Amino acid sequence: MKAKLRRLHSADVDIPSYRPENPEFFGFFLEFFAGTENGKGDDAFGITVCTLPWLEIHKPDEIFFGKNYLIVDRYDIGKIELFLSNYCDRCVGDTWVEVASKIGRIAEWEFEDYRE
């Protein structure tokens, strides 16, 4: 089973029209949706897309893990989408939980801490 990136969404910015005032200093929360290559459904994964100068000011602490951050040199939504698509393409496994857990290594999976 293999993952496929389906779409991008952000409650913070309008993805199709967003152009940061300074393409080298910005940050926003991005949800991307991925599902199985041949399936119809998808799950949400959340990540903060930002530049390093933005992160320097908005970092959560002096020392922190980089999980759930996608750090870019400048804003280019095409490159960001391609990067996430290529990452999803490399996430394979025997079950969707296994595949989604691999995507969850870089972004917060909506079911990350779910327990029945």
ZAZADREN-925566 format. One record per residue: x, y, z of N, C-alpha, C in turn. Coordinates in steps of 0.02 Angstrom, whole numbers, padded with zeros to 5 digits, always signed. Layout:
// ZAZADREN-925566
XYZXYZXYZ;...
END
This chain:
// ZAZADREN-925566
+00043-00058+00000+00000+00000+00000+00045+00062+00000;+00024+00113-00038+00064+00173-00046+00021+00235-00036;+00050+00287-00007+00013+00350+00005+00014+00394-00057;-00038+00435-00062-00042+00484-00116-00068+00550-00087;-00032+00604-00101-00055+00670-00081-00117+00688-00122;-00170+00710-00089-00232+00727-00124-00242+00803-00131;-00231+00840-00076-00245+00912-00081-00213+00948-00022;-00209+01014-00028-00184+01058+00024-00240+01104+00048;-00237+01123+00111-00286+01170+00139-00254+01209+00196;-00274+01271+00203-00252+01310+00260-00308+01355+00284;-00321+01355+00349-00369+01402+00378-00336+01470+00387;-00270+01473+00384-00233+01535+00394-00226+01578+00331;-00218+01545+00274-00207+01581+00211-00248+01548+00155;-00263+01586+00104-00296+01558+00045-00240+01533-00002;-00231+01467-00003-00175+01437-00039-00168+01463-00111;-00221+01463-00152-00213+01484-00222-00189+01556-00231;-00210+01601-00186-00193+01671-00196-00141+01699-00148;-00120+01659-00099-00074+01684-00048-00006+01702-00076;+00015+01762-00061+00083+01786-00078+00107+01824-00016;+00153+01795+00022+00176+01830+00082+00208+01897+00064;+00200+01945+00108+00230+02011+00098+00305+02004+00086;+00336+01961+00125+00407+01945+00117+00413+01870+00108;+00428+01846+00047+00431+01773+00035+00486+01738+00073;+00530+01776+00106+00584+01745+00145+00572+01751+00220;+00511+01776+00239+00493+01782+00309+00418+01772+00316;+00398+01711+00330+00326+01696+00337+00319+01629+00374;+00258+01617+00397+00241+01553+00427+00165+01546+00429;+00141+01487+00416+00069+01473+00420+00058+01399+00429;+00000+01383+00457-00018+01312+00467-00049+01285+00404;-00025+01227+00382-00048+01195+00322-00073+01125+00339;-00132+01109+00314-00156+01040+00317-00148+01010+00247;-00121+00950+00246-00121+00915+00182-00156+00848+00193;-00190+00827+00141-00232+00767+00145-00202+00714+00101;-00194+00655+00130-00166+00598+00093-00208+00536+00106;-00209+00493+00057-00244+00429+00062-00206+00377+00026;-00235+00318+00019-00200+00266-00017-00202+00282-00092;-00152+00258-00126-00144+00273-00198-00207+00257-00238;-00240+00202-00223-00298+00181-00262-00364+00190-00224;-00361+00219-00164-00422+00227-00124-00456+00293-00136;-00512+00303-00103-00551+00365-00111-00545+00411-00051;-00537+00384+00009-00534+00425+00069-00466+00456+00080;-00463+00501+00129-00398+00530+00148-00401+00552+00220;-00342+00562+00248-00335+00587+00317-00297+00652+00315;-00307+00693+00367-00274+00758+00372-00209+00752+00411;-00160+00789+00387-00095+00795+00420-00079+00869+00425;-00057+00891+00483-00044+00962+00494+00029+00978+00503;+00050+01034+00474+00120+01054+00477+00124+01130+00472;+00171+01160+00506+00183+01232+00500+00237+01242+00446;+00219+01278+00394+00266+01294+00340+00295+01363+00357;+00361+01368+00359+00391+01431+00379+00463+01436+00353;+00488+01497+00358+00559+01509+00343+00597+01509+00409;+00662+01499+00405+00703+01497+00465+00701+01564+00503;+00705+01622+00470+00700+01685+00508+00633+01691+00546;+00578+01668+00516+00514+01670+00550+00515+01624+00610;+00544+01565+00602+00547+01516+00656+00590+01542+00714;+00643+01579+00698+00686+01607+00750+00645+01650+00799;+00596+01686+00773+00555+01730+00814+00497+01692+00847;+00470+01643+00812+00410+01608+00836+00423+01539+00866;+00486+01522+00877+00502+01455+00903+00470+01445+00971;+00449+01383+00985+00414+01369+01048+00459+01372+01110;+00525+01362+01101+00570+01361+01157+00641+01367+01131;+00690+01371+01176+00760+01375+01154+00782+01311+01121;+00756+01255+01145+00772+01189+01117+00706+01154+01103;+00697+01128+01043+00635+01093+01025+00648+01046+00967;+00603+00998+00960+00606+00953+00903+00575+00988+00843;+00597+00970+00782+00572+01002+00722+00510+00968+00693;+00482+00918+00726+00423+00884+00700+00366+00934+00691;+00329+00926+00639+00272+00968+00622+00292+01037+00595;+00354+01044+00575+00378+01106+00542+00408+01087+00475;+00390+01124+00424+00422+01118+00358+00457+01184+00346;+00522+01184+00349+00562+01245+00345+00586+01253+00273;+00570+01310+00244+00587+01324+00174+00628+01388+00170;+00665+01397+00115+00704+01458+00105+00660+01517+00086;+00608+01502+00047+00563+01555+00023+00497+01523+00004;+00446+01563-00005+00380+01538-00021+00376+01518-00094;+00360+01456-00106+00346+01430-00173+00299+01370-00163;+00234+01383-00170+00185+01331-00154+00193+01270-00200;+00214+01281-00262+00226+01224-00307+00280+01178-00281;+00335+01206-00256+00389+01165-00229+00367+01132-00164;+00329+01167-00123+00305+01139-00060+00260+01079-00074;+00213+01087-00121+00168+01033-00139+00205+00974-00168;+00254+00987-00212+00294+00933-00241+00334+00896-00188;+00363+00933-00141+00401+00903-00087+00356+00855-00046;+00297+00879-00027+00251+00837+00012+00226+00778-00028;+00213+00788-00092+00191+00734-00136+00244+00680-00141;+00306+00701-00151+00362+00653-00156+00371+00615-00091;+00364+00650-00034+00370+00617+00030+00315+00564+00038;+00253+00583+00022+00197+00536+00027+00209+00475-00018;+00235+00486-00078+00248+00431-00124+00296+00379-00095;+00340+00401-00050+00389+00355-00020+00362+00319+00041;+00302+00338+00063+00273+00306+00123+00231+00246+00102;+00257+00187+00116+00224+00125+00097+00220+00079+00159;+00172+00033+00156+00164-00015+00211+00109-00064+00195;+00099-00111+00240+00048-00163+00230-00022-00138+00248;-00027-00087+00291-00092-00060+00311-00090+00016+00307;-00150+00047+00305-00153+00120+00304-00124+00149+00369;-00135+00117+00425-00107+00142+00488-00031+00145+00484;-00001+00094+00456+00072+00093+00448+00095+00149+00401;+00061+00158+00346+00078+00210+00297+00069+00279+00328;+00011+00290+00359-00004+00355+00389+00044+00371+00446;+00065+00321+00482+00114+00332+00536+00180+00357+00508;+00198+00335+00449+00260+00359+00418+00252+00432+00397;+00195+00450+00370+00183+00520+00354+00183+00561+00418;+00157+00531+00471+00154+00564+00536+00222+00577+00568;+00275+00552+00538+00342+00567+00563+00361+00640+00551;+00329+00671+00500+00345+00740+00485+00288+00789+00500;+00227+00764+00506+00169+00806+00516+00121+00772+00564;+00080+00812+00597+00033+00783+00645-00027+00751+00610;-00033+00686+00617-00088+00648+00587-00149+00658+00631;-00206+00669+00600-00268+00681+00638-00284+00623+00686;-00261+00563+00673-00274+00505+00716-00211+00483+00754;-00163+00527+00760-00098+00510+00790-00104+00479+00859;-00144+00506+00903-00150+00480+00971-00216+00444+00982;-00249+00425+00929-00315+00393+00936-00307+00323+00965;-00350+00308+01014-00353+00242+01045-00426+00222+01048;-00441+00159+01030-00510+00135+01035-00529+00120+01106;
END
